[in-house]
C-alpha cells in the first residue's frame, strides 16, 4: 500500500486496515508444514480490536478442531 494512502487514512482518522483471510491461512499453513505440532499446547492470541470483524478470529474459529487435535 503506497505511503500516500496510509497518510490519507491517518488524516481522515480511518486507519482500520485488515489482514486478509487468505494471507493468514497461507502464513499459518507455512508454520504447520514446517512443524505439524507447532500450536500444540499453545495459547493463540488474536491481534484484533473487534472479533466479529477479525479475520484472525474467523480463521482460528474455523480451524479450531484442526489445531486442538494436533499430536493426537
Predicted model as a PDB file, atoms N, CA, C, CB and O in Angstrom, pLDDT in the B-factor column:
MODEL        1                                                                  
ATOM      1  N   UNK A   1       0.852  -1.165   0.000  1.00 50.00           N  
ATOM      2  CA  UNK A   1       0.000   0.000   0.000  1.00 50.00           C  
ATOM      3  C   UNK A   1       0.901   1.233   0.000  1.00 50.00           C  
ATOM      4  CB  UNK A   1      -0.971  -0.005   1.224  1.00 50.00           C  
ATOM      5  O   UNK A   1       1.761   1.370   0.870  1.00 50.00           O  
ATOM      6  N   UNK A   2       0.718   2.105  -0.941  1.00 61.00           N  
ATOM      7  CA  UNK A   2       1.580   3.293  -1.015  1.00 61.00           C  
ATOM      8  C   UNK A   2       1.452   4.164   0.235  1.00 61.00           C  
ATOM      9  CB  UNK A   2       1.235   4.121  -2.258  1.00 61.00           C  
ATOM     10  O   UNK A   2       0.400   4.225   0.872  1.00 61.00           O  
ATOM     11  N   UNK A   3       2.549   4.828   0.561  1.00 70.00           N  
ATOM     12  CA  UNK A   3       2.614   5.666   1.748  1.00 70.00           C  
ATOM     13  C   UNK A   3       1.570   6.775   1.729  1.00 70.00           C  
ATOM     14  CB  UNK A   3       3.991   6.265   1.881  1.00 70.00           C  
ATOM     15  O   UNK A   3       1.041   7.138   2.780  1.00 70.00           O  
ATOM     16  N   UNK A   4       1.261   7.323   0.543  1.00 73.00           N  
ATOM     17  CA  UNK A   4       0.280   8.406   0.491  1.00 73.00           C  
ATOM     18  C   UNK A   4      -1.114   7.932   0.906  1.00 73.00           C  
ATOM     19  CB  UNK A   4       0.229   8.996  -0.914  1.00 73.00           C  
ATOM     20  O   UNK A   4      -1.887   8.716   1.457  1.00 73.00           O  
ATOM     21  N   UNK A   5      -1.444   6.679   0.653  1.00 68.00           N  
ATOM     22  CA  UNK A   5      -2.730   6.141   1.107  1.00 68.00           C  
ATOM     23  C   UNK A   5      -2.762   6.016   2.631  1.00 68.00           C  
ATOM     24  CB  UNK A   5      -2.997   4.768   0.458  1.00 68.00           C  
ATOM     25  O   UNK A   5      -3.781   6.297   3.263  1.00 68.00           O  
ATOM     26  N   UNK A   6      -1.647   5.595   3.210  1.00 64.00           N  
ATOM     27  CA  UNK A   6      -1.573   5.491   4.662  1.00 64.00           C  
ATOM     28  C   UNK A   6      -1.685   6.868   5.306  1.00 64.00           C  
ATOM     29  CB  UNK A   6      -0.265   4.810   5.086  1.00 64.00           C  
ATOM     30  O   UNK A   6      -2.362   7.034   6.320  1.00 64.00           O  
ATOM     31  N   UNK A   7      -1.017   7.849   4.713  1.00 71.00           N  
ATOM     32  CA  UNK A   7      -1.094   9.215   5.241  1.00 71.00           C  
ATOM     33  C   UNK A   7      -2.507   9.765   5.138  1.00 71.00           C  
ATOM     34  CB  UNK A   7      -0.122  10.133   4.498  1.00 71.00           C  
ATOM     35  O   UNK A   7      -2.998  10.404   6.069  1.00 71.00           O  
ATOM     36  N   UNK A   8      -3.161   9.519   4.011  1.00 70.00           N  
ATOM     37  CA  UNK A   8      -4.539   9.986   3.838  1.00 70.00           C  
ATOM     38  C   UNK A   8      -5.463   9.327   4.854  1.00 70.00           C  
ATOM     39  CB  UNK A   8      -5.033   9.699   2.409  1.00 70.00           C  
ATOM     40  O   UNK A   8      -6.344   9.988   5.403  1.00 70.00           O  
ATOM     41  N   UNK A   9      -5.276   8.037   5.114  1.00 62.00           N  
ATOM     42  CA  UNK A   9      -6.096   7.328   6.096  1.00 62.00           C  
ATOM     43  C   UNK A   9      -5.861   7.887   7.498  1.00 62.00           C  
ATOM     44  CB  UNK A   9      -5.787   5.819   6.066  1.00 62.00           C  
ATOM     45  O   UNK A   9      -6.798   8.029   8.285  1.00 62.00           O  
ATOM     46  N   UNK A  10      -4.620   8.199   7.796  1.00 64.00           N  
ATOM     47  CA  UNK A  10      -4.298   8.767   9.107  1.00 64.00           C  
ATOM     48  C   UNK A  10      -4.978  10.122   9.277  1.00 64.00           C  
ATOM     49  CB  UNK A  10      -2.768   8.909   9.281  1.00 64.00           C  
ATOM     50  O   UNK A  10      -5.560  10.404  10.324  1.00 64.00           O  
ATOM     51  N   UNK A  11      -4.902  10.954   8.249  1.00 67.00           N  
ATOM     52  CA  UNK A  11      -5.510  12.285   8.317  1.00 67.00           C  
ATOM     53  C   UNK A  11      -7.030  12.206   8.414  1.00 67.00           C  
ATOM     54  CB  UNK A  11      -5.112  13.110   7.098  1.00 67.00           C  
ATOM     55  O   UNK A  11      -7.655  13.052   9.053  1.00 67.00           O  
ATOM     56  N   UNK A  12      -7.625  11.201   7.786  1.00 62.00           N  
ATOM     57  CA  UNK A  12      -9.080  11.040   7.801  1.00 62.00           C  
ATOM     58  C   UNK A  12      -9.547  10.264   9.034  1.00 62.00           C  
ATOM     59  CB  UNK A  12      -9.545  10.327   6.529  1.00 62.00           C  
ATOM     60  O   UNK A  12     -10.743  10.030   9.208  1.00 62.00           O  
ATOM     61  N   UNK A  13      -8.590   9.863   9.898  1.00 56.00           N  
ATOM     62  CA  UNK A  13      -8.890   9.056  11.080  1.00 56.00           C  
ATOM     63  C   UNK A  13      -9.574   7.741  10.690  1.00 56.00           C  
ATOM     64  CB  UNK A  13      -9.779   9.849  12.054  1.00 56.00           C  
ATOM     65  O   UNK A  13     -10.418   7.222  11.421  1.00 56.00           O  
ATOM     66  N   UNK A  14      -9.189   7.216   9.525  1.00 52.00           N  
ATOM     67  CA  UNK A  14      -9.716   5.940   9.034  1.00 52.00           C  
ATOM     68  C   UNK A  14      -8.525   5.018   8.828  1.00 52.00           C  
ATOM     69  CB  UNK A  14     -10.549   6.118   7.699  1.00 52.00           C  
ATOM     70  O   UNK A  14      -8.091   4.785   7.700  1.00 52.00           O  
ATOM     71  N   UNK A  15      -8.005   4.500   9.928  1.00 53.00           N  
ATOM     72  CA  UNK A  15      -6.780   3.709   9.840  1.00 53.00           C  
ATOM     73  C   UNK A  15      -7.022   2.231  10.128  1.00 53.00           C  
ATOM     74  CB  UNK A  15      -5.746   4.252  10.801  1.00 53.00           C  
ATOM     75  O   UNK A  15      -6.130   1.546  10.628  1.00 53.00           O  
ATOM     76  N   UNK A  16      -8.201   1.740   9.823  1.00 57.00           N  
ATOM     77  CA  UNK A  16      -8.516   0.336  10.013  1.00 57.00           C  
ATOM     78  C   UNK A  16      -8.131  -0.457   8.763  1.00 57.00           C  
ATOM     79  CB  UNK A  16     -10.014   0.153  10.337  1.00 57.00           C  
ATOM     80  O   UNK A  16      -8.837  -0.427   7.755  1.00 57.00           O  
ATOM     81  N   UNK A  17      -7.028  -1.149   8.840  1.00 65.00           N  
ATOM     82  CA  UNK A  17      -6.571  -1.988   7.745  1.00 65.00           C  
ATOM     83  C   UNK A  17      -6.564  -3.427   8.252  1.00 65.00           C  
ATOM     84  CB  UNK A  17      -5.149  -1.547   7.229  1.00 65.00           C  
ATOM     85  O   UNK A  17      -6.006  -3.716   9.310  1.00 65.00           O  
ATOM     86  N   UNK A  18      -7.166  -4.297   7.517  1.00 73.00           N  
ATOM     87  CA  UNK A  18      -7.342  -5.665   7.975  1.00 73.00           C  
ATOM     88  C   UNK A  18      -6.482  -6.636   7.177  1.00 73.00           C  
ATOM     89  CB  UNK A  18      -8.803  -6.064   7.882  1.00 73.00           C  
ATOM     90  O   UNK A  18      -6.316  -6.493   5.966  1.00 73.00           O  
ATOM     91  N   UNK A  19      -5.947  -7.612   7.869  1.00 82.00           N  
ATOM     92  CA  UNK A  19      -5.188  -8.677   7.231  1.00 82.00           C  
ATOM     93  C   UNK A  19      -6.174  -9.610   6.541  1.00 82.00           C  
ATOM     94  CB  UNK A  19      -4.306  -9.450   8.265  1.00 82.00           C  
ATOM     95  O   UNK A  19      -7.172 -10.026   7.128  1.00 82.00           O  
ATOM     96  N   UNK A  20      -5.878  -9.931   5.288  1.00 87.00           N  
ATOM     97  CA  UNK A  20      -6.780 -10.788   4.525  1.00 87.00           C  
ATOM     98  C   UNK A  20      -6.750 -12.215   5.061  1.00 87.00           C  
ATOM     99  CB  UNK A  20      -6.405 -10.771   3.037  1.00 87.00           C  
ATOM    100  O   UNK A  20      -5.712 -12.707   5.504  1.00 87.00           O  
ATOM    101  N   UNK A  21      -7.906 -12.868   5.011  1.00 91.00           N  
ATOM    102  CA  UNK A  21      -8.056 -14.248   5.468  1.00 91.00           C  
ATOM    103  C   UNK A  21      -7.058 -15.145   4.732  1.00 91.00           C  
ATOM    104  CB  UNK A  21      -9.512 -14.749   5.244  1.00 91.00           C  
ATOM    105  O   UNK A  21      -6.417 -16.001   5.342  1.00 91.00           O  
ATOM    106  N   UNK A  22      -6.933 -14.944   3.429  1.00 93.00           N  
ATOM    107  CA  UNK A  22      -6.029 -15.762   2.609  1.00 93.00           C  
ATOM    108  C   UNK A  22      -4.578 -15.623   3.063  1.00 93.00           C  
ATOM    109  CB  UNK A  22      -6.150 -15.369   1.133  1.00 93.00           C  
ATOM    110  O   UNK A  22      -3.818 -16.590   3.017  1.00 93.00           O  
ATOM    111  N   UNK A  23      -4.193 -14.425   3.500  1.00 92.00           N  
ATOM    112  CA  UNK A  23      -2.823 -14.211   3.974  1.00 92.00           C  
ATOM    113  C   UNK A  23      -2.581 -14.920   5.307  1.00 92.00           C  
ATOM    114  CB  UNK A  23      -2.537 -12.709   4.118  1.00 92.00           C  
ATOM    115  O   UNK A  23      -1.511 -15.484   5.536  1.00 92.00           O  
ATOM    116  N   UNK A  24      -3.576 -14.883   6.173  1.00 91.00           N  
ATOM    117  CA  UNK A  24      -3.468 -15.584   7.458  1.00 91.00           C  
ATOM    118  C   UNK A  24      -3.351 -17.081   7.213  1.00 91.00           C  
ATOM    119  CB  UNK A  24      -4.691 -15.276   8.368  1.00 91.00           C  
ATOM    120  O   UNK A  24      -2.491 -17.753   7.783  1.00 91.00           O  
ATOM    121  N   UNK A  25      -4.229 -17.594   6.356  1.00 94.00           N  
ATOM    122  CA  UNK A  25      -4.226 -19.020   6.037  1.00 94.00           C  
ATOM    123  C   UNK A  25      -2.887 -19.467   5.455  1.00 94.00           C  
ATOM    124  CB  UNK A  25      -5.348 -19.341   5.058  1.00 94.00           C  
ATOM    125  O   UNK A  25      -2.358 -20.509   5.840  1.00 94.00           O  
ATOM    126  N   UNK A  26      -2.353 -18.701   4.553  1.00 96.00           N  
ATOM    127  CA  UNK A  26      -1.075 -19.026   3.923  1.00 96.00           C  
ATOM    128  C   UNK A  26       0.066 -19.036   4.946  1.00 96.00           C  
ATOM    129  CB  UNK A  26      -0.768 -18.026   2.804  1.00 96.00           C  
ATOM    130  O   UNK A  26       0.903 -19.938   4.949  1.00 96.00           O  
ATOM    131  N   UNK A  27       0.084 -18.022   5.807  1.00 94.00           N  
ATOM    132  CA  UNK A  27       1.148 -17.927   6.813  1.00 94.00           C  
ATOM    133  C   UNK A  27       1.063 -19.071   7.820  1.00 94.00           C  
ATOM    134  CB  UNK A  27       1.072 -16.580   7.544  1.00 94.00           C  
ATOM    135  O   UNK A  27       2.076 -19.700   8.128  1.00 94.00           O  
ATOM    136  N   UNK A  28      -0.120 -19.340   8.328  1.00 93.00           N  
ATOM    137  CA  UNK A  28      -0.284 -20.420   9.306  1.00 93.00           C  
ATOM    138  C   UNK A  28       0.057 -21.763   8.675  1.00 93.00           C  
ATOM    139  CB  UNK A  28      -1.724 -20.441   9.858  1.00 93.00           C  
ATOM    140  O   UNK A  28       0.703 -22.598   9.309  1.00 93.00           O  
ATOM    141  N   UNK A  29      -0.367 -21.978   7.444  1.00 93.00           N  
ATOM    142  CA  UNK A  29      -0.049 -23.237   6.761  1.00 93.00           C  
ATOM    143  C   UNK A  29       1.450 -23.438   6.612  1.00 93.00           C  
ATOM    144  CB  UNK A  29      -0.709 -23.275   5.390  1.00 93.00           C  
ATOM    145  O   UNK A  29       1.936 -24.566   6.694  1.00 93.00           O  
ATOM    146  N   UNK A  30       2.189 -22.350   6.394  1.00 95.00           N  
ATOM    147  CA  UNK A  30       3.647 -22.498   6.273  1.00 95.00           C  
ATOM    148  C   UNK A  30       4.262 -22.927   7.606  1.00 95.00           C  
ATOM    149  CB  UNK A  30       4.289 -21.174   5.796  1.00 95.00           C  
ATOM    150  O   UNK A  30       5.212 -23.709   7.622  1.00 95.00           O  
ATOM    151  N   UNK A  31       3.732 -22.426   8.717  1.00 92.00           N  
ATOM    152  CA  UNK A  31       4.213 -22.866  10.030  1.00 92.00           C  
ATOM    153  C   UNK A  31       3.895 -24.337  10.257  1.00 92.00           C  
ATOM    154  CB  UNK A  31       3.590 -22.013  11.147  1.00 92.00           C  
ATOM    155  O   UNK A  31       4.740 -25.096  10.733  1.00 92.00           O  
ATOM    156  N   UNK A  32       2.679 -24.733   9.917  1.00 90.00           N  
ATOM    157  CA  UNK A  32       2.229 -26.115  10.142  1.00 90.00           C  
ATOM    158  C   UNK A  32       2.992 -27.093   9.248  1.00 90.00           C  
ATOM    159  CB  UNK A  32       0.713 -26.237   9.883  1.00 90.00           C  
ATOM    160  O   UNK A  32       3.290 -28.211   9.668  1.00 90.00           O  
ATOM    161  N   UNK A  33       3.308 -26.683   8.026  1.00 93.00           N  
ATOM    162  CA  UNK A  33       4.108 -27.543   7.142  1.00 93.00           C  
ATOM    163  C   UNK A  33       5.496 -27.772   7.733  1.00 93.00           C  
ATOM    164  CB  UNK A  33       4.226 -26.917   5.731  1.00 93.00           C  
ATOM    165  O   UNK A  33       6.044 -28.871   7.639  1.00 93.00           O  
ATOM    166  N   UNK A  34       6.060 -26.734   8.339  1.00 93.00           N  
ATOM    167  CA  UNK A  34       7.387 -26.840   8.950  1.00 93.00           C  
ATOM    168  C   UNK A  34       7.354 -27.743  10.179  1.00 93.00           C  
ATOM    169  CB  UNK A  34       7.912 -25.452   9.333  1.00 93.00           C  
ATOM    170  O   UNK A  34       8.240 -28.575  10.376  1.00 93.00           O  
ATOM    171  N   UNK A  35       6.303 -27.564  11.017  1.00 91.00           N  
ATOM    172  CA  UNK A  35       6.175 -28.347  12.244  1.00 91.00           C  
ATOM    173  C   UNK A  35       4.690 -28.570  12.515  1.00 91.00           C  
ATOM    174  CB  UNK A  35       6.870 -27.629  13.455  1.00 91.00           C  
ATOM    175  O   UNK A  35       4.015 -27.662  13.000  1.00 91.00           O  
ATOM    176  N   UNK A  36       4.171 -29.750  12.214  1.00 86.00           N  
ATOM    177  CA  UNK A  36       2.737 -30.010  12.392  1.00 86.00           C  
ATOM    178  C   UNK A  36       2.234 -29.799  13.821  1.00 86.00           C  
ATOM    179  CB  UNK A  36       2.433 -31.413  11.972  1.00 86.00           C  
ATOM    180  O   UNK A  36       1.036 -29.594  14.019  1.00 86.00           O  
ATOM    181  N   UNK A  37       3.097 -29.844  14.800  1.00 85.00           N  
ATOM    182  CA  UNK A  37       2.694 -29.667  16.202  1.00 85.00           C  
ATOM    183  C   UNK A  37       3.033 -28.287  16.752  1.00 85.00           C  
ATOM    184  CB  UNK A  37       3.352 -30.719  17.061  1.00 85.00           C  
ATOM    185  O   UNK A  37       3.089 -28.104  17.968  1.00 85.00           O  
ATOM    186  N   UNK A  38       3.257 -27.335  15.889  1.00 86.00           N  
ATOM    187  CA  UNK A  38       3.715 -26.015  16.327  1.00 86.00           C  
ATOM    188  C   UNK A  38       2.746 -25.325  17.280  1.00 86.00           C  
ATOM    189  CB  UNK A  38       3.942 -25.138  15.132  1.00 86.00           C  
ATOM    190  O   UNK A  38       3.175 -24.544  18.129  1.00 86.00           O  
ATOM    191  N   UNK A  39       1.450 -25.596  17.156  1.00 82.00           N  
ATOM    192  CA  UNK A  39       0.466 -24.955  18.021  1.00 82.00           C  
ATOM    193  C   UNK A  39      -0.002 -25.847  19.167  1.00 82.00           C  
ATOM    194  CB  UNK A  39      -0.716 -24.531  17.206  1.00 82.00           C  
ATOM    195  O   UNK A  39      -0.875 -25.461  19.944  1.00 82.00           O  
ATOM    196  N   UNK A  40       0.580 -27.037  19.270  1.00 81.00           N  
ATOM    197  CA  UNK A  40       0.168 -27.973  20.325  1.00 81.00           C  
ATOM    198  C   UNK A  40       0.460 -27.377  21.698  1.00 81.00           C  
ATOM    199  CB  UNK A  40       0.892 -29.335  20.165  1.00 81.00           C  
ATOM    200  O   UNK A  40       1.563 -26.901  21.965  1.00 81.00           O  
ATOM    201  N   UNK A  41      -0.551 -27.414  22.561  1.00 83.00           N  
ATOM    202  CA  UNK A  41      -0.444 -26.899  23.937  1.00 83.00           C  
ATOM    203  C   UNK A  41      -0.100 -25.412  24.006  1.00 83.00           C  
ATOM    204  CB  UNK A  41       0.603 -27.682  24.692  1.00 83.00           C  
ATOM    205  O   UNK A  41       0.497 -24.958  24.982  1.00 83.00           O  
ATOM    206  N   UNK A  42      -0.469 -24.663  22.984  1.00 84.00           N  
ATOM    207  CA  UNK A  42      -0.199 -23.225  22.947  1.00 84.00           C  
ATOM    208  C   UNK A  42      -1.496 -22.442  23.087  1.00 84.00           C  
ATOM    209  CB  UNK A  42       0.521 -22.838  21.641  1.00 84.00           C  
ATOM    210  O   UNK A  42      -2.570 -22.939  22.749  1.00 84.00           O  
ATOM    211  N   UNK A  43      -1.393 -21.243  23.575  1.00 85.00           N  
ATOM    212  CA  UNK A  43      -2.498 -20.296  23.596  1.00 85.00           C  
ATOM    213  C   UNK A  43      -2.264 -19.333  22.449  1.00 85.00           C  
ATOM    214  CB  UNK A  43      -2.608 -19.543  24.977  1.00 85.00           C  
ATOM    215  O   UNK A  43      -1.179 -18.767  22.316  1.00 85.00           O  
ATOM    216  N   UNK A  44      -3.280 -19.147  21.623  1.00 81.00           N  
ATOM    217  CA  UNK A  44      -3.154 -18.263  20.465  1.00 81.00           C  
ATOM    218  C   UNK A  44      -3.907 -16.976  20.764  1.00 81.00           C  
ATOM    219  CB  UNK A  44      -3.697 -18.943  19.164  1.00 81.00           C  
ATOM    220  O   UNK A  44      -5.120 -16.991  20.972  1.00 81.00           O  
ATOM    221  N   UNK A  45      -3.185 -15.866  20.784  1.00 82.00           N  
ATOM    222  CA  UNK A  45      -3.794 -14.557  20.990  1.00 82.00           C  
ATOM    223  C   UNK A  45      -3.995 -13.916  19.620  1.00 82.00           C  
ATOM    224  CB  UNK A  45      -2.908 -13.649  21.922  1.00 82.00           C  
ATOM    225  O   UNK A  45      -3.049 -13.773  18.845  1.00 82.00           O  
ATOM    226  N   UNK A  46      -5.216 -13.537  19.334  1.00 76.00           N  
ATOM    227  CA  UNK A  46      -5.542 -12.960  18.033  1.00 76.00           C  
ATOM    228  C   UNK A  46      -5.437 -11.435  18.096  1.00 76.00           C  
ATOM    229  CB  UNK A  46      -6.962 -13.388  17.585  1.00 76.00           C  
ATOM    230  O   UNK A  46      -6.076 -10.804  18.938  1.00 76.00           O  
ATOM    231  N   UNK A  47      -4.637 -10.844  17.212  1.00 75.00           N  
ATOM    232  CA  UNK A  47      -4.487  -9.389  17.211  1.00 75.00           C  
ATOM    233  C   UNK A  47      -5.695  -8.726  16.565  1.00 75.00           C  
ATOM    234  CB  UNK A  47      -3.203  -8.978  16.478  1.00 75.00           C  
ATOM    235  O   UNK A  47      -5.729  -8.546  15.348  1.00 75.00           O  
ATOM    236  N   UNK A  48      -6.687  -8.363  17.375  1.00 75.00           N  
ATOM    237  CA  UNK A  48      -7.875  -7.749  16.802  1.00 75.00           C  
ATOM    238  C   UNK A  48      -8.541  -6.833  17.819  1.00 75.00           C  
ATOM    239  CB  UNK A  48      -8.860  -8.823  16.323  1.00 75.00           C  
ATOM    240  O   UNK A  48      -8.460  -7.050  19.028  1.00 75.00           O  
ATOM    241  N   UNK A  49      -9.194  -5.812  17.302  1.00 74.00           N  
ATOM    242  CA  UNK A  49      -9.977  -4.919  18.152  1.00 74.00           C  
ATOM    243  C   UNK A  49     -11.402  -5.428  18.289  1.00 74.00           C  
ATOM    244  CB  UNK A  49      -9.976  -3.493  17.588  1.00 74.00           C  
ATOM    245  O   UNK A  49     -12.013  -5.305  19.351  1.00 74.00           O  
ATOM    246  N   UNK A  50     -11.928  -5.998  17.220  1.00 77.00           N  
ATOM    247  CA  UNK A  50     -13.314  -6.456  17.199  1.00 77.00           C  
ATOM    248  C   UNK A  50     -13.350  -7.865  16.632  1.00 77.00           C  
ATOM    249  CB  UNK A  50     -14.215  -5.496  16.365  1.00 77.00           C  
ATOM    250  O   UNK A  50     -13.175  -8.041  15.426  1.00 77.00           O  
ATOM    251  N   UNK A  51     -13.571  -8.876  17.469  1.00 78.00           N  
ATOM    252  CA  UNK A  51     -13.545 -10.261  16.990  1.00 78.00           C  
ATOM    253  C   UNK A  51     -14.585 -10.568  15.916  1.00 78.00           C  
ATOM    254  CB  UNK A  51     -13.749 -11.190  18.143  1.00 78.00           C  
ATOM    255  O   UNK A  51     -14.414 -11.512  15.144  1.00 78.00           O  
ATOM    256  N   UNK A  52     -15.658  -9.785  15.857  1.00 80.00           N  
ATOM    257  CA  UNK A  52     -16.667 -10.036  14.827  1.00 80.00           C  
ATOM    258  C   UNK A  52     -16.156  -9.671  13.434  1.00 80.00           C  
ATOM    259  CB  UNK A  52     -17.939  -9.251  15.135  1.00 80.00           C  
ATOM    260  O   UNK A  52     -16.636 -10.218  12.440  1.00 80.00           O  
ATOM    261  N   UNK A  53     -15.207  -8.773  13.349  1.00 81.00           N  
ATOM    262  CA  UNK A  53     -14.669  -8.343  12.055  1.00 81.00           C  
ATOM    263  C   UNK A  53     -13.297  -8.943  11.768  1.00 81.00           C  
ATOM    264  CB  UNK A  53     -14.580  -6.830  12.008  1.00 81.00           C  
ATOM    265  O   UNK A  53     -12.815  -8.861  10.639  1.00 81.00           O  
ATOM    266  N   UNK A  54     -12.675  -9.534  12.753  1.00 85.00           N  
ATOM    267  CA  UNK A  54     -11.301 -10.003  12.627  1.00 85.00           C  
ATOM    268  C   UNK A  54     -11.188 -11.283  11.799  1.00 85.00           C  
ATOM    269  CB  UNK A  54     -10.713 -10.233  13.996  1.00 85.00           C  
ATOM    270  O   UNK A  54     -11.852 -12.281  12.081  1.00 85.00           O  
ATOM    271  N   UNK A  55     -10.347 -11.237  10.788  1.00 88.00           N  
ATOM    272  CA  UNK A  55     -10.076 -12.442  10.006  1.00 88.00           C  
ATOM    273  C   UNK A  55      -9.246 -13.442  10.804  1.00 88.00           C  
ATOM    274  CB  UNK A  55      -9.354 -12.082   8.706  1.00 88.00           C  
ATOM    275  O   UNK A  55      -9.306 -14.643  10.541  1.00 88.00           O  
ATOM    276  N   UNK A  56      -8.471 -12.959  11.777  1.00 88.00           N  
ATOM    277  CA  UNK A  56      -7.730 -13.874  12.647  1.00 88.00           C  
ATOM    278  C   UNK A  56      -8.715 -14.730  13.441  1.00 88.00           C  
ATOM    279  CB  UNK A  56      -6.787 -13.089  13.607  1.00 88.00           C  
ATOM    280  O   UNK A  56      -8.564 -15.949  13.518  1.00 88.00           O  
ATOM    281  N   UNK A  57      -9.722 -14.086  14.030  1.00 88.00           N  
ATOM    282  CA  UNK A  57     -10.730 -14.806  14.801  1.00 88.00           C  
ATOM    283  C   UNK A  57     -11.492 -15.780  13.916  1.00 88.00           C  
ATOM    284  CB  UNK A  57     -11.700 -13.826  15.465  1.00 88.00           C  
ATOM    285  O   UNK A  57     -11.724 -16.925  14.304  1.00 88.00           O  
ATOM    286  N   UNK A  58     -11.880 -15.330  12.728  1.00 90.00           N  
ATOM    287  CA  UNK A  58     -12.614 -16.198  11.801  1.00 90.00           C  
ATOM    288  C   UNK A  58     -11.778 -17.419  11.427  1.00 90.00           C  
ATOM    289  CB  UNK A  58     -13.012 -15.419  10.531  1.00 90.00           C  
ATOM    290  O   UNK A  58     -12.289 -18.539  11.402  1.00 90.00           O  
ATOM    291  N   UNK A  59     -10.499 -17.207  11.138  1.00 91.00           N  
ATOM    292  CA  UNK A  59      -9.632 -18.310  10.733  1.00 91.00           C  
ATOM    293  C   UNK A  59      -9.473 -19.336  11.856  1.00 91.00           C  
ATOM    294  CB  UNK A  59      -8.260 -17.777  10.312  1.00 91.00           C  
ATOM    295  O   UNK A  59      -9.645 -20.534  11.633  1.00 91.00           O  
ATOM    296  N   UNK A  60      -9.146 -18.869  13.054  1.00 88.00           N  
ATOM    297  CA  UNK A  60      -8.913 -19.811  14.150  1.00 88.00           C  
ATOM    298  C   UNK A  60     -10.201 -20.473  14.616  1.00 88.00           C  
ATOM    299  CB  UNK A  60      -8.252 -19.101  15.317  1.00 88.00           C  
ATOM    300  O   UNK A  60     -10.171 -21.619  15.065  1.00 88.00           O  
ATOM    301  N   UNK A  61     -11.320 -19.785  14.522  1.00 88.00           N  
ATOM    302  CA  UNK A  61     -12.603 -20.419  14.855  1.00 88.00           C  
ATOM    303  C   UNK A  61     -12.931 -21.510  13.834  1.00 88.00           C  
ATOM    304  CB  UNK A  61     -13.742 -19.364  14.902  1.00 88.00           C  
ATOM    305  O   UNK A  61     -13.401 -22.586  14.207  1.00 88.00           O  
ATOM    306  N   UNK A  62     -12.689 -21.241  12.563  1.00 92.00           N  
ATOM    307  CA  UNK A  62     -12.980 -22.215  11.505  1.00 92.00           C  
ATOM    308  C   UNK A  62     -12.048 -23.422  11.577  1.00 92.00           C  
ATOM    309  CB  UNK A  62     -12.866 -21.553  10.131  1.00 92.00           C  
ATOM    310  O   UNK A  62     -12.410 -24.510  11.131  1.00 92.00           O  
ATOM    311  N   UNK A  63     -10.863 -23.241  12.127  1.00 88.00           N  
ATOM    312  CA  UNK A  63      -9.865 -24.314  12.175  1.00 88.00           C  
ATOM    313  C   UNK A  63      -9.594 -24.811  13.586  1.00 88.00           C  
ATOM    314  CB  UNK A  63      -8.578 -23.841  11.560  1.00 88.00           C  
ATOM    315  O   UNK A  63      -8.573 -25.452  13.838  1.00 88.00           O  
ATOM    316  N   UNK A  64     -10.502 -24.517  14.502  1.00 85.00           N  
ATOM    317  CA  UNK A  64     -10.299 -24.870  15.915  1.00 85.00           C  
ATOM    318  C   UNK A  64      -9.995 -26.348  16.093  1.00 85.00           C  
ATOM    319  CB  UNK A  64     -11.529 -24.500  16.734  1.00 85.00           C  
ATOM    320  O   UNK A  64      -9.011 -26.701  16.743  1.00 85.00           O  
ATOM    321  N   UNK A  65     -10.816 -27.209  15.533  1.00 84.00           N  
ATOM    322  CA  UNK A  65     -10.616 -28.654  15.695  1.00 84.00           C  
ATOM    323  C   UNK A  65      -9.267 -29.098  15.125  1.00 84.00           C  
ATOM    324  CB  UNK A  65     -11.752 -29.428  15.010  1.00 84.00           C  
ATOM    325  O   UNK A  65      -8.609 -29.974  15.688  1.00 84.00           O  
ATOM    326  N   UNK A  66      -8.869 -28.508  14.039  1.00 81.00           N  
ATOM    327  CA  UNK A  66      -7.589 -28.845  13.413  1.00 81.00           C  
ATOM    328  C   UNK A  66      -6.430 -28.595  14.379  1.00 81.00           C  
ATOM    329  CB  UNK A  66      -7.390 -28.028  12.122  1.00 81.00           C  
ATOM    330  O   UNK A  66      -5.506 -29.403  14.469  1.00 81.00           O  
ATOM    331  N   UNK A  67      -6.483 -27.483  15.095  1.00 77.00           N  
ATOM    332  CA  UNK A  67      -5.384 -27.138  15.990  1.00 77.00           C  
ATOM    333  C   UNK A  67      -5.487 -27.852  17.328  1.00 77.00           C  
ATOM    334  CB  UNK A  67      -5.345 -25.646  16.212  1.00 77.00           C  
ATOM    335  O   UNK A  67      -4.461 -28.177  17.924  1.00 77.00           O  
ATOM    336  N   UNK A  68      -6.685 -28.102  17.811  1.00 74.00           N  
ATOM    337  CA  UNK A  68      -6.870 -28.815  19.082  1.00 74.00           C  
ATOM    338  C   UNK A  68      -6.408 -30.252  18.947  1.00 74.00           C  
ATOM    339  CB  UNK A  68      -8.346 -28.770  19.531  1.00 74.00           C  
ATOM    340  O   UNK A  68      -5.898 -30.830  19.907  1.00 74.00           O  
ATOM    341  N   UNK A  69      -6.577 -30.838  17.773  1.00 67.00           N  
ATOM    342  CA  UNK A  69      -6.270 -32.249  17.573  1.00 67.00           C  
ATOM    343  C   UNK A  69      -4.822 -32.516  17.199  1.00 67.00           C  
ATOM    344  CB  UNK A  69      -7.156 -32.805  16.517  1.00 67.00           C  
ATOM    345  O   UNK A  69      -4.474 -33.664  16.924  1.00 67.00           O  
ATOM    346  N   UNK A  70      -3.963 -31.505  17.177  1.00 54.00           N  
ATOM    347  CA  UNK A  70      -2.563 -31.736  16.859  1.00 54.00           C  
ATOM    348  C   UNK A  70      -1.947 -32.711  17.849  1.00 54.00           C  
ATOM    349  CB  UNK A  70      -1.787 -30.418  16.857  1.00 54.00           C  
ATOM    350  O   UNK A  70      -2.174 -32.613  19.055  1.00 54.00           O  
ATOM    351  N   UNK A  71      -1.186 -33.628  17.344  1.00 49.00           N  
ATOM    352  CA  UNK A  71      -0.429 -34.533  18.188  1.00 49.00           C  
ATOM    353  C   UNK A  71      -1.245 -35.654  18.809  1.00 49.00           C  
ATOM    354  CB  UNK A  71       0.220 -33.765  19.256  1.00 49.00           C  
ATOM    355  O   UNK A  71      -0.739 -36.397  19.650  1.00 49.00           O  
ATOM    356  N   UNK A  72      -2.511 -35.784  18.402  1.00 49.00           N  
ATOM    357  CA  UNK A  72      -3.300 -36.868  18.987  1.00 49.00           C  
ATOM    358  C   UNK A  72      -3.374 -38.043  18.036  1.00 49.00           C  
ATOM    359  CB  UNK A  72      -4.709 -36.386  19.340  1.00 49.00           C  
ATOM    360  O   UNK A  72      -3.998 -39.056  18.353  1.00 49.00           O  
TER     361      UNK A  72                                                      
ENDMDL                                                                          
END                                                                             
